[in-house]
Amino acid sequence: MRLIDADRLIKQLEAAEAREKSRKNYELANAFAAVRIYVEGLPTEDRWYRRDEREPTEADCDSAKCLMAVHRYNGIMVTHIANYFNNKLFTHWRPAAALPEDAGQEKSEERREKSEERAEKREERTVKRE
């Protein structure tokens, strides 16, 4: 994911929208307005929401339906959205950070290797019995 300067983009979209309105090209002006409104609604990096300000939705969660939350006594943690709603001690939340593309690959490879080793040992025991 590439970070962008949303404020700069919004200003450029506003200028393009005004330019197209002055040319009476309202369809394109409306398209620029729609994109601007969308960008304005995107969460910003490092934005924490107070529980009483805005509740999270599944769209705010990662693929496992988790988000980052601040627990009154335990601090920052990643929790499932259902846990967030069931625990009133969560005071703030934000979308969970995306996982790196190669996350979990090392453990998967280690498990595969161990599985292959166990299969070889079983095969050796079977050969010895015969």
N, C-alpha and C positions, 0 to 999 in steps of 0.2 A: 504494500500500500504506500503510495506517495503522499506525503503531507503537502498541503497547499496553503497559501496565504488566502484564506477565505475572505478577509476584509478587502483585500485588493481585487479579488475576483468579483465580489459584490459591487464594488465601485465600477468596474469595467462593464458588468452586466447592466447597471443603472444607466451608464453612458450609452451603451448600445441600444437599450430600450428607448431612451429619449431621442436618439438619432433616428431610429426607425419610426417613431411617432411623428417626428418632424417631416419625414418623407411620406407620411400617411400609409406606411406599411404596417398596419395594425396587427396583422397575423404574426409577423416576425417579432414585433414589439411585445406581443403577448407571450410568445415563446421565451424571449429573454426574461420577461417578468416571472414566468413560471420557474425557470431555472434559478433565478435569483431567490425566489421564495423558498425553493427546495434547499439551496445552499445555506440560507439564513437559518433554516430549521435543523441543520446537521449539528450533532453535538461537537463541542470543541474539545481538543486534547486537554487532559487534566481537569475536566469539568466534573465536579461532584454535585449531586443533587440532594437536597435535604428531603427527608421522608415526607414532610408536609408540603414541600414545593411541587414535587412531581413523583408519581409512582412509576416504577419500571414496567415495561411491557416485554413480551417475548422477543420483540424486534430489537430490544436493547441488549439481549443476551447473546452469548456465543452459541455454537452448535450444540453444546451440552446443556443449554438453558441456564447458564451460570452468569453471574455478574460479580463485580467487586463491591464490597459493602464494609461499612465501618460499624463494628459492634461496640456498644457503649463500654464494655469491660475488657473485651478481647482484642480490640483494635481492628486493623484492616485484614480482610480475608476474602477469599473467593467462595461464593455460596450459590446454591441452586435458588432460582427465583421463588420456588415454593417455600424454602426455608426462610427467605427474606420476609415474605408475607406472613409467615407463621410466628415470627420472632420480633416483637415490638422493640427489642433492644438494639436493633439496627437503626442507626440515626441518619446515615447518608449512603448513597450508592452511586455507581458509575458503570458504564459498559465495561465488560472484561476485555483485557487486551487480547488481540489475536495471537494464536499460537504460531511459532515459527514453522515454516514448511516442513522442516526435517524433524519436528518434535516427535519423540517416541520411536524413531527408527532404530536407534542404538539398542534399546531394550527389546524391540521386536527381533532384531538380528541375534541378540544374545539368547533369547528364548528359543529361536529356531535352531541355533547351534546346540543348545543343551538338549533340545528335543531329539536332534539327530544323534547326539552322543548316547542318549538313553536307548534309542532304537538300535544302535550298533551293539550296545551291551546286551540287550535282549536277544539280538540275533546271535551273539557269541555264546550266550547261555544255552540257547536252543541247539546250536551246533554241538556243544559239549555234551548235551544229554543224549544226542543220537549216537 
